[in-house]
Amino acid sequence: MTLKPSLQISRILHAGYLFACEQTSIVFDPIFENPFSRNCHAFPSVRFARERIAGMRPDAVFISHFHDDHCSFESLELLARDTPIYLYCQFDELFAMLRELGFVHVHALQTDVAVHIGPFDIIPREAIDSEVDALFHIRAAGLNVLNVVDSWIAPATLARLAEDAPWDMVLWPFQTMQEIEVIAPTRAELAPASLPAEWLAQLQTLRPRYVVPSSCQFVQEPWSWYNHAMFPITYAQFAREVGAALPDARIVRLNPSVSVTLDRDRLAPAAPLTWVIPVGEQDVDYQYDPLITPPTTADIARHFTPLTAAETERALNYCRSGLLVKYRDMELPDDSYFAQARRWQLTVHDHVGEAYHFSYRVHGDAIDLDDNDGEPDWTTAIPIAKLHAALELGESLTSMYMRINDHRFAPAVDTALADADIIDDPLIRCLFNDAFGAYQAAQLRRIRQRVES
């Protein structure tokens, strides 16, 4: 009896997968940490058998983009250094850091250029934000699988992908993310109550046999209000709406460690990954509450471990001087809210909720401390622990608990703020503009210190 060609697909975490065909295995966007990205906790919860991962020898690793929940050096460190790494990234610095970590076969991916590994053809496809990420077209065993990762498909790419319809499987990033809305909750609009229409239209174009709700599978700390505010789309809603739009498709949930075997005729269960260990109930769903009242930044700050005196001084000195230097070195967009002279108030809260206030006069590319007691035109609040983490550990905006313009402004200021872009915030710009690879650089420093000690 001749066995049908088949492809085994196993979920790791977030956008991480292990694909196996014949004797070849490929890992996509591997995350072997819980929590990852400092405070993204696996949902459902898992732990990792690090010693088993260290013994794993994938034939290649493919990384879709540089974000820390897709490219983590703490995870990659577990792999043999002769493992080929294929990375989609526009910045040479990250390739250099991977080589510094010890990997000897590091390759840059180009859209629409196939990489051949054993029975696999891996073809990066263009995403809407092509400067940041790519999606993966995976061919093996006569099957076509599309791993959309967490990008949006560019229109030209969709037209090309339609030529391969019907797809055998699509891994779709099913949760929209309120990462900007939680920063300014008093000014955010309620999230739409349904999936984006573009998603359903694109899936109908692809006509997949199987759809896997993928990516964005995490919560924050147990006390965090983000756990009811970040993700408005649940598994149940995704299955309901996609099922209605694609009545011939099957929606398949793959929890971490779960494996399936796909062939031309069916999808069947397979042995789970032994190094991803489920913890507790696995078929959990996000409990979104659009009417939740967020706690104050002072209350949030009380949850974090106190900084040392030196760490506190590092963060406060940044507010007094380092931030000014950084801001003056950046070029302000012509349509910026701060193209006009504005008074900006930055408030930093320590572990007991005490506030340190800094007032600045901002006009274009110019910024100075302002001792006048006038009313602000823009406000920013942040826990000092998170400010320090951004400066020293490369922590990302998603987990900063920053709060912007949570203030009663004068009517004229409120009118001006209605058209302002939240990410025009001076602190966001100073911490994250031109700060490529900060998270991986901080990881590399910690790994180097461990090795040297």
C-alpha positions in Angstrom: 0.0 0.0 0.0 1.4 3.4 -1.0 1.1 6.1 1.6 -0.3 9.4 0.5 2.1 12.4 0.7 1.3 14.3 3.8 2.4 17.3 5.8 2.5 17.5 9.6 1.8 20.9 11.2 2.3 21.6 14.9 1.5 24.7 16.8 4.3 26.1 19.1 3.1 29.4 20.4 1.7 32.7 19.0 2.8 32.6 15.3 5.2 29.7 15.9 4.8 26.4 14.0 6.8 23.3 13.2 6.2 21.9 9.7 7.4 18.3 8.9 7.4 16.4 5.6 9.2 13.2 4.9 12.4 13.6 7.0 12.6 17.4 6.9 11.4 19.8 9.5 11.1 23.6 9.4 10.3 26.0 12.3 8.5 29.3 11.7 8.8 32.3 14.1 9.8 30.2 17.1 9.0 31.3 20.6 10.1 28.9 23.3 9.3 31.2 26.2 6.4 31.9 28.6 6.0 34.7 29.1 7.5 36.1 25.9 8.1 39.8 25.0 8.6 40.3 28.8 4.9 40.1 29.8 3.0 38.3 27.1 1.7 35.2 28.8 0.7 32.2 26.7 -3.1 31.8 26.5 -3.8 28.9 26.9 -0.9 28.4 29.3 2.1 26.2 28.5 5.6 25.6 29.6 8.6 24.4 27.6 11.0 21.5 28.1 14.1 23.5 27.2 16.4 20.4 27.3 14.2 18.7 24.6 14.2 21.8 22.5 18.0 22.0 22.7 18.1 18.5 21.3 15.9 19.3 18.4 17.6 19.7 15.0 15.3 21.5 12.5 16.5 21.8 9.0 15.8 25.5 9.0 14.2 28.4 10.8 12.1 31.0 9.0 11.4 34.3 10.7 8.8 36.6 9.2 9.9 39.9 10.8 11.9 41.5 13.5 9.3 42.1 16.2 10.3 40.5 19.5 7.3 38.1 19.6 8.6 36.6 16.4 12.4 37.0 16.6 13.5 36.3 20.2 17.2 35.5 20.9 16.3 33.8 24.2 14.4 31.2 22.1 16.9 31.0 19.3 19.7 30.5 21.8 18.4 26.9 22.4 19.0 25.8 18.8 22.3 24.5 17.3 24.3 27.3 15.8 24.6 25.5 12.5 20.8 25.7 12.0 20.1 27.8 8.9 18.2 31.0 9.8 16.1 32.6 7.0 14.9 36.1 8.0 12.8 38.7 6.3 14.2 42.1 7.5 15.3 45.4 5.9 17.9 46.1 8.5 21.4 44.7 8.4 21.8 45.1 12.1 19.6 42.1 13.0 21.5 39.8 10.7 24.7 40.9 12.4 23.2 40.3 15.8 22.2 36.7 14.8 25.7 36.1 13.7 27.0 37.5 17.0 24.7 35.0 18.7 26.7 32.3 16.9 24.5 31.3 13.9 26.8 30.6 11.0 24.1 30.3 8.2 22.0 33.5 8.2 20.1 34.3 5.1 18.0 37.3 3.9 14.6 36.5 2.4 13.2 38.2 -0.6 9.6 38.3 -1.6 8.5 35.9 -4.3 12.0 34.2 -4.2 11.5 30.5 -3.2 13.8 28.7 -0.8 14.1 25.0 -1.4 14.7 22.7 1.6 14.1 19.0 1.0 10.5 18.5 -0.1 9.6 22.1 0.9 9.4 25.3 -1.2 9.1 28.3 1.1 8.1 31.5 -0.7 7.9 34.8 1.1 5.0 36.9 -0.1 4.6 40.6 0.2 2.5 42.0 3.1 0.9 45.5 3.1 3.7 46.8 5.3 6.5 45.3 3.2 9.1 47.3 5.1 8.3 45.3 8.2 7.0 41.8 7.5 6.2 39.0 5.0 3.9 36.1 4.9 4.9 32.6 3.9 3.6 30.4 1.1 4.6 26.8 2.0 4.5 24.0 -0.7 5.1 20.4 0.2 3.5 17.0 -0.5 1.5 18.5 -3.3 -0.2 20.9 -0.8 -0.3 24.7 -0.6 -0.4 26.3 2.9 -0.5 30.0 3.5 1.0 31.3 6.8 -0.2 34.9 7.0 1.6 35.3 10.3 0.2 38.6 11.7 0.3 40.8 8.6 -2.3 42.0 6.1 -2.1 40.8 2.6 -1.1 43.3 -0.1 -3.6 43.6 -3.0 -1.1 42.5 -5.6 -0.2 39.5 -3.4 -3.8 38.5 -3.0 -4.2 38.4 -6.8 -1.2 36.2 -7.1 -2.4 33.9 -4.3 -5.8 33.6 -5.9 -4.1 31.7 -8.7 -3.4 28.8 -6.3 -7.0 28.7 -4.9 -8.4 26.6 -3.4 -5.7 26.6 -0.7 -5.3 23.5 1.4 -4.9 25.5 4.6 -4.6 29.1 5.7 -3.1 30.1 9.0 -4.9 33.4 9.7 -4.1 36.1 12.3 -7.5 36.1 13.8 -7.4 38.7 16.6 -7.4 42.4 15.9 -5.4 44.2 18.5 -6.3 47.3 20.5 -2.7 48.3 21.2 -3.2 52.0 20.4 -6.7 52.2 21.9 -5.5 50.9 25.4 -2.9 53.7 25.5 -5.6 56.4 25.2 -8.8 54.6 26.4 -10.8 57.8 27.3 -10.4 58.9 23.6 -10.7 55.5 21.8 -13.8 54.5 19.9 -15.4 51.1 20.6 -13.9 48.3 18.6 -16.1 47.0 15.7 -18.4 44.1 16.8 -17.5 42.0 13.7 -14.5 40.8 11.8 -13.0 43.3 9.2 -14.8 42.9 6.0 -11.5 42.6 4.1 -10.6 39.4 6.0 -13.8 37.6 4.9 -13.3 38.9 1.3 -9.7 37.7 1.2 -10.5 34.3 2.7 -13.3 33.9 0.2 -10.8 34.7 -2.6 -8.4 32.0 -1.2 -11.1 29.4 -0.7 -9.2 27.3 1.8 -10.2 23.8 2.8 -9.0 24.5 6.4 -8.6 27.8 8.3 -6.6 28.0 11.5 -7.1 31.0 13.7 -3.5 31.9 14.4 -1.2 34.4 16.2 -2.0 36.9 19.0 -2.5 34.1 21.5 -1.5 35.7 24.8 -2.6 37.7 27.8 -0.8 40.0 30.2 -0.2 39.7 33.9 -3.1 38.3 35.9 -4.0 41.7 37.4 -3.9 43.5 34.0 -6.9 45.3 32.7 -5.5 44.6 29.2 -6.7 41.1 29.7 -10.2 42.3 28.9 -9.4 45.2 26.6 -6.8 44.2 24.1 -8.5 41.6 21.8 -12.1 42.2 20.7 -12.2 39.0 18.5 -12.6 35.6 20.2 -12.2 32.1 18.8 -15.9 31.7 19.0 -16.7 34.8 17.0 -14.0 34.0 14.4 -15.4 30.5 13.9 -18.9 31.8 13.6 -18.2 34.5 11.1 -15.7 32.7 9.0 -17.9 29.6 9.0 -20.8 31.6 7.6 -18.6 33.2 4.9 -16.9 29.9 4.0 -19.5 27.2 4.4 -17.3 24.6 2.7 -14.2 25.3 4.9 -13.4 23.8 8.3 -12.2 26.1 11.0 -9.5 24.2 13.1 -8.2 25.4 16.4 -4.6 24.4 17.1 -3.6 25.0 20.7 0.1 25.1 21.6 1.7 21.6 21.2 -1.3 20.3 19.0 -0.3 18.5 15.8 -2.3 17.5 12.7 -1.5 15.6 9.5 -2.7 17.2 6.3 -3.0 15.4 3.0 -5.1 15.9 -0.2 -8.1 14.2 1.3 -8.3 15.0 5.0 -6.9 16.4 8.2 -6.1 14.0 11.0 -4.8 14.3 14.6 -1.1 13.6 15.1 1.1 13.1 18.1 1.6 16.4 20.0 5.0 18.1 20.4 6.7 16.7 23.5 8.5 19.9 24.4 5.5 22.1 24.5 3.7 21.1 27.7 0.1 22.3 28.2 -0.8 23.7 31.6 -4.4 23.7 32.7 -7.5 24.2 30.5 -6.6 24.7 26.9 -9.9 25.5 25.1 -10.0 28.9 26.7 -11.4 32.1 25.0 -10.6 35.7 25.5 -13.1 37.6 27.7 -13.4 41.0 26.0 -15.2 43.8 27.9 -15.6 47.0 25.9 -16.9 48.9 28.9 -14.1 48.1 31.3 -12.9 51.0 33.4 -9.1 51.1 33.3 -7.2 51.7 36.6 -5.0 54.8 37.0 -1.4 54.7 36.0 -0.5 55.2 39.6 -2.4 52.0 40.6 -0.8 50.1 37.7 2.7 51.2 38.8 2.2 49.7 42.3 2.2 46.2 40.8 5.9 46.5 39.7 9.0 45.7 41.7 10.8 48.8 43.0 13.7 50.0 41.0 17.1 50.4 42.7 18.3 54.0 43.4 20.6 53.8 40.4 17.8 52.6 38.1 15.4 55.3 39.4 18.0 57.9 38.7 18.6 56.5 35.2 14.9 56.9 34.3 14.5 60.4 35.9 17.7 61.6 34.3 16.3 60.5 30.9 13.3 62.7 31.5 15.5 65.7 32.5 18.0 65.5 29.7 18.3 62.3 27.6 14.8 62.7 26.2 15.6 66.3 25.2 18.7 65.3 23.3 16.8 62.5 21.5 13.8 64.6 20.6 16.0 67.4 19.1 17.8 64.8 16.9 14.6 63.6 15.3 12.8 65.2 12.3 9.2 66.1 13.1 6.5 65.3 10.5 5.0 68.4 8.9 1.5 67.5 10.1 2.5 66.8 13.7 0.3 68.1 16.5 3.6 69.6 17.9 4.2 71.6 14.8 2.6 74.4 16.8 4.0 75.3 20.2 2.5 73.0 22.9 3.0 72.4 26.6 3.6 68.7 27.3 3.3 67.2 30.8 5.0 63.8 31.4 4.2 62.0 34.7 6.3 59.1 35.9 4.9 56.9 38.8 7.0 54.8 41.1 6.1 51.6 42.8 4.1 53.3 45.5 2.2 55.5 43.0 4.2 58.6 43.8 4.3 61.0 40.8 7.3 62.8 39.3 6.0 65.6 37.0 8.0 67.0 34.1 6.7 69.9 32.0 8.1 70.7 28.6 7.6 73.4 26.0 7.6 71.6 22.6 7.6 73.4 19.2 8.5 71.6 16.1 11.9 69.9 16.6 12.6 72.1 19.7 12.0 71.0 23.3 12.9 72.5 26.6 11.9 72.0 30.2 9.2 74.5 31.2 8.8 75.8 34.7 5.6 77.6 34.1 2.4 76.2 35.7 0.1 76.6 32.7 -2.4 73.9 31.7 -0.9 71.2 29.4 -1.9 70.6 25.8 -0.8 67.0 25.9 -0.2 64.5 28.8 1.7 61.3 29.1 1.8 59.0 32.2 3.9 55.9 32.6 5.2 53.6 35.5 8.8 54.3 36.1 9.5 50.5 36.0 8.3 50.4 32.4 10.2 53.5 31.4 13.4 51.9 32.7 12.6 48.6 31.0 12.2 50.5 27.7 15.5 52.2 28.2 17.5 49.2 29.3 15.7 46.1 28.2 14.1 47.1 24.9 10.6 46.6 26.2 8.0 47.3 23.5 5.1 49.7 23.5 2.5 47.0 23.8 3.4 46.3 27.4 4.4 49.7 28.6 1.1 50.7 30.3 1.6 54.2 28.9 -1.5 56.4 29.2 -1.9 59.4 26.9 -4.2 62.4 27.2 -6.2 61.0 30.1 -6.9 64.5 31.3 -9.6 67.2 31.2 -8.4 69.7 28.7 -9.8 73.1 27.8 -12.4 72.9 24.9 -10.0 74.4 22.4 -7.3 71.9 23.2 -9.8 69.0 23.0 -10.8 70.2 19.6 -7.2 70.2 18.4 -6.5 66.8 20.0 -9.4 65.2 18.0 -7.2 65.2 14.9 -3.9 64.3 16.6 -2.2 61.0 16.2 -1.5 59.2 19.5 1.9 57.9 18.3 2.9 61.5 17.8 3.5 61.5 21.6 7.0 62.8 22.3 7.9 59.9 24.7 6.8 57.3 22.2 8.8 59.0 19.5 11.9 59.2 21.7 11.7 55.6 22.9 10.8 53.9 19.7 11.7 56.0 16.6 15.0 54.9 15.3 15.2 52.2 18.0 15.4 49.2 15.8 16.5 45.9 17.4 16.6 47.3 21.0 14.9 44.2 22.4 17.2 41.7 20.7 20.3 43.9 21.6 19.3 43.8 25.2 18.8 40.0 25.0 22.2 39.6 23.4 23.8 41.5 26.2 22.2 39.3 28.8 23.1 36.1 27.0 26.7 37.4 26.7 26.8 38.1 30.4 25.6 34.6 31.2 28.2 33.0 29.0 31.0 35.2 30.4 30.0 34.4 34.0 
